[in-house]
Amino acid sequence: MKQELTKIVLVEPMGALNLGSIARLCENFGINELRLVSPRCSKNDPEAIRMAVKGKELLNQAKTYTSVLEAIGDCPRVLATCGRLDHGEIPLCPPHEGLEWLTSNPSEVPSAIIFGREDCGLTNQELLLANKVISLQTSPNYPSLNLSHAVAIILHELNKFNFDNL
């Protein structure tokens, strides 16, 4: 599956620096659509624009939605990310497994990867909207990553599937 068919969904992003950094990452890894659910910062914030570098146009074109369901409504395959240890009984899978599933059926596009709030991640109800939930293996003492860092790791891992399929 081509990366441009994968949409990055950010739920209530609150940091302009992170938002701009993520737009840049999307440009770095060939993602052509950024979706924002009820953002708590402006995509027009000078810090966001400065951090986006060559991702400024992608940042400018980012679509805004009022709910996660609305943002993923056209995506038959949805992957959510979770850094919390208290996610209830929702099964988590490693990134490689989730990304392999996400890319395994090129006819089911577009797909979406949802990233949660910088301060508390996705709610369990939001996690349940996804087909699969992935978690990065971090220290249990501090499992939550900075939002832009988590996006970077996931996009890097997703990019491996494009090189594997050449």
C-alpha positions as CSV (number, residue, x, y, z in Angstrom):
1,M,0.0,0.0,0.0
2,K,1.3,3.4,-0.9
3,Q,1.9,5.7,2.1
4,E,-0.1,8.5,0.5
5,L,-3.2,6.4,1.0
6,T,-2.7,6.4,4.8
7,K,-4.2,9.3,6.7
8,I,-2.7,10.5,10.0
9,V,-5.3,11.5,12.5
10,L,-4.4,13.6,15.5
11,V,-6.9,13.9,18.3
12,E,-7.0,17.3,20.0
13,P,-3.4,18.2,19.4
14,M,-2.4,21.0,21.7
15,G,1.2,21.8,20.9
16,A,2.0,23.9,17.9
17,L,5.5,22.6,17.8
18,N,4.3,19.0,17.7
19,L,1.8,19.8,15.1
20,G,4.4,21.4,12.8
21,S,6.8,18.6,13.4
22,I,4.2,16.1,12.5
23,A,3.4,17.9,9.2
24,R,7.1,17.7,8.5
25,L,7.2,14.0,9.3
26,C,4.3,13.4,7.0
27,E,6.2,15.1,4.2
28,N,9.3,13.1,5.0
29,F,7.4,9.8,4.8
30,G,5.1,10.5,1.9
31,I,1.9,10.9,3.9
32,N,-0.3,13.4,2.0
33,E,-3.2,14.0,4.4
34,L,-3.2,15.2,8.0
35,R,-6.6,15.1,9.8
36,L,-7.1,17.1,13.1
37,V,-9.9,16.2,15.5
38,S,-10.9,19.3,17.6
39,P,-7.4,20.8,17.7
40,R,-6.4,22.8,20.7
41,C,-3.8,24.7,18.8
42,S,-3.9,26.4,15.5
43,K,-2.3,25.0,12.3
44,N,-1.6,28.7,11.5
45,D,0.4,29.2,14.7
46,P,3.8,30.7,13.6
47,E,5.6,27.9,15.6
48,A,3.7,25.2,13.8
49,I,4.5,26.8,10.4
50,R,8.2,27.2,11.4
51,M,8.5,23.5,12.5
52,A,6.7,22.2,9.4
53,V,9.6,23.3,7.1
54,K,8.7,21.6,3.8
55,G,5.5,20.2,5.2
56,K,3.9,23.7,5.4
57,E,1.5,23.0,2.5
58,L,0.4,19.8,4.1
59,L,-0.2,21.6,7.4
60,N,-2.1,24.3,5.6
61,Q,-4.3,21.7,4.0
62,A,-5.0,19.7,7.2
63,K,-8.6,19.0,7.5
64,T,-10.4,19.6,10.8
65,Y,-13.1,17.3,12.2
66,T,-15.3,17.4,15.3
67,S,-15.0,13.7,16.2
68,V,-12.7,10.7,15.6
69,L,-15.6,8.8,14.0
70,E,-16.0,11.6,11.5
71,A,-12.3,11.7,10.8
72,I,-12.1,8.0,10.0
73,G,-15.5,7.6,8.4
74,D,-14.0,6.9,4.9
75,C,-11.3,4.5,6.1
76,P,-12.0,0.8,6.1
77,R,-8.8,0.0,7.9
78,V,-8.0,2.0,11.1
79,L,-5.1,1.5,13.5
80,A,-5.0,3.4,16.8
81,T,-2.0,4.0,19.0
82,C,-1.9,3.6,22.8
83,G,0.8,4.5,25.3
84,R,-1.3,4.0,28.4
85,L,-1.1,1.0,30.6
86,D,-4.7,1.3,31.8
87,H,-6.4,0.5,28.5
88,G,-8.8,-2.1,29.9
89,E,-9.2,-5.3,28.0
90,I,-8.5,-3.9,24.6
91,P,-5.9,-6.1,23.0
92,L,-2.6,-4.4,22.0
93,C,-0.3,-5.6,19.2
94,P,3.2,-4.7,18.4
95,P,3.7,-2.0,15.7
96,H,5.0,-4.4,13.1
97,E,2.0,-6.7,13.4
98,G,-0.5,-3.8,13.2
99,L,1.3,-2.1,10.3
100,E,1.5,-5.3,8.4
101,W,-2.2,-5.8,8.8
102,L,-2.8,-2.1,7.8
103,T,-0.9,-2.6,4.6
104,S,-2.0,-6.1,3.7
105,N,-5.0,-5.3,1.6
106,P,-4.3,-2.6,-0.9
107,S,-7.9,-2.5,-2.0
108,E,-9.1,-1.3,1.4
109,V,-8.0,2.4,1.2
110,P,-7.7,4.9,2.5
111,S,-6.4,3.8,5.9
112,A,-5.9,5.8,9.0
113,I,-3.5,5.8,12.0
114,I,-5.0,7.6,15.0
115,F,-2.8,9.3,17.6
116,G,-4.2,10.6,20.9
117,R,-3.9,13.7,23.0
118,E,-0.5,14.8,24.2
119,D,-1.7,14.8,27.8
120,C,-3.8,11.6,28.1
121,G,-3.9,9.7,24.7
122,L,-7.0,8.2,23.3
123,T,-10.0,7.2,25.4
124,N,-11.0,3.5,25.5
125,Q,-14.1,4.4,23.5
126,E,-11.9,6.0,20.8
127,L,-9.5,2.9,20.8
128,L,-12.5,0.7,20.2
129,L,-13.3,2.6,17.0
130,A,-10.1,1.1,15.5
131,N,-9.7,-2.3,14.0
132,K,-6.4,-2.8,15.8
133,V,-4.5,-1.0,18.5
134,I,-0.7,-0.8,18.6
135,S,1.6,0.1,21.4
136,L,5.3,1.0,21.2
137,Q,7.5,-1.0,23.6
138,T,8.8,1.6,26.1
139,S,9.7,1.5,29.7
140,P,6.7,0.7,32.0
141,N,8.0,3.4,34.3
142,Y,7.2,6.0,31.6
143,P,5.4,4.5,28.6
144,S,4.0,7.7,27.0
145,L,6.1,9.3,24.3
146,N,6.0,12.8,22.9
147,L,3.4,12.9,20.2
148,S,5.7,13.8,17.4
149,H,8.2,11.2,18.5
150,A,5.6,8.5,18.4
151,V,4.4,9.6,15.0
152,A,8.1,9.5,13.8
153,I,8.6,5.9,15.0
154,I,5.3,4.7,13.5
155,L,5.9,6.4,10.1
156,H,9.4,5.0,10.0
157,E,8.1,1.5,10.6
158,L,5.3,2.0,8.1
159,N,7.9,3.1,5.5
160,K,9.7,-0.2,5.9
161,F,6.7,-2.0,4.3
162,N,7.1,0.2,1.1
163,F,10.7,-0.9,0.8
164,D,10.0,-4.5,1.6
165,N,7.4,-4.6,-1.2
166,L,9.7,-3.2,-4.0
